[in-house]
Amino acid sequence: MAGPRNHLIALLPRRERSLLLAVSEPVQLELGAVLAEPGSVTHDVYFPDSGFVSLVATLARQPALEVGMVGREGMLGVNLVLGVPTSSLYALVQGNGTARRVGAAPFREALAGNEVLRETLNRYVHVLMAQLATSAACTRFHTLQPRLGRWLLMSQDRAQSDSFHLTHEFLAYMLGVRRVGITGAAKDMRELGLIRYHRGEITVLDRPGLEAAACGCYAADREVYDRLLT
């Protein structure tokens, strides 16, 4: 039998992994589905096997902005790891896939009786906090094209494919900019031979080139994750 595709679950020793999987169920992640809202009670946590989920912050009378992303490297619902019953961000599925879903009550029980699980997820909470902090600094100090490069690399990692579906409207929404800005930045990347796009389908043609064009925030995020969770 193939091992779990979610990296956090795969890191657990066999016994602890089996106990967590026993209280989970497979579910589909459907594009556009909202899995959490600010202030809402968290009833389930998700360990994606494929697909990816955007963590989106909102302010009164301001456009929404993506501040983090969760795929098979992580989990959705870290507030329960911290003992907080409610979410502070929107969680929006931006790439179809599958996940293991665990109800809040059995998840709390698993945490209480599983020191290895607690330690692993605490490390992931730290990684996610670092990603959120990097995203804030990136939005403030970096121009759109390097930010777009970082976002496309993050999406490709979690899509586990060179091609994935993203419209310019959705990219503008995630990066908190006007659509015309996304169109211009994507056009420049296409002319450099880094990507190809057609009717919302983006294909990464030159991964090393895209990494060079992206801001250093992408490499910084990867370094923190690799140091703590590999």
Secondary structure as UniProt FT lines:
FT   HELIX           7..11
FT   HELIX           14..22
FT   STRAND          24..29
FT   TURN            31..32
FT   STRAND          34..36
FT   TURN            38..39
FT   STRAND          44..48
FT   STRAND          52..57
FT   TURN            60..61
FT   STRAND          65..70
FT   TURN            72..73
FT   HELIX           78..81
FT   TURN            82..83
FT   STRAND          90..95
FT   STRAND          97..103
FT   HELIX           104..112
FT   HELIX           115..141
FT   HELIX           144..159
FT   STRAND          163..165
FT   HELIX           168..175
FT   HELIX           179..191
FT   TURN            192..193
FT   STRAND          195..198
FT   TURN            199..200
FT   STRAND          201..204
FT   HELIX           207..213
FT   HELIX           217..229
//
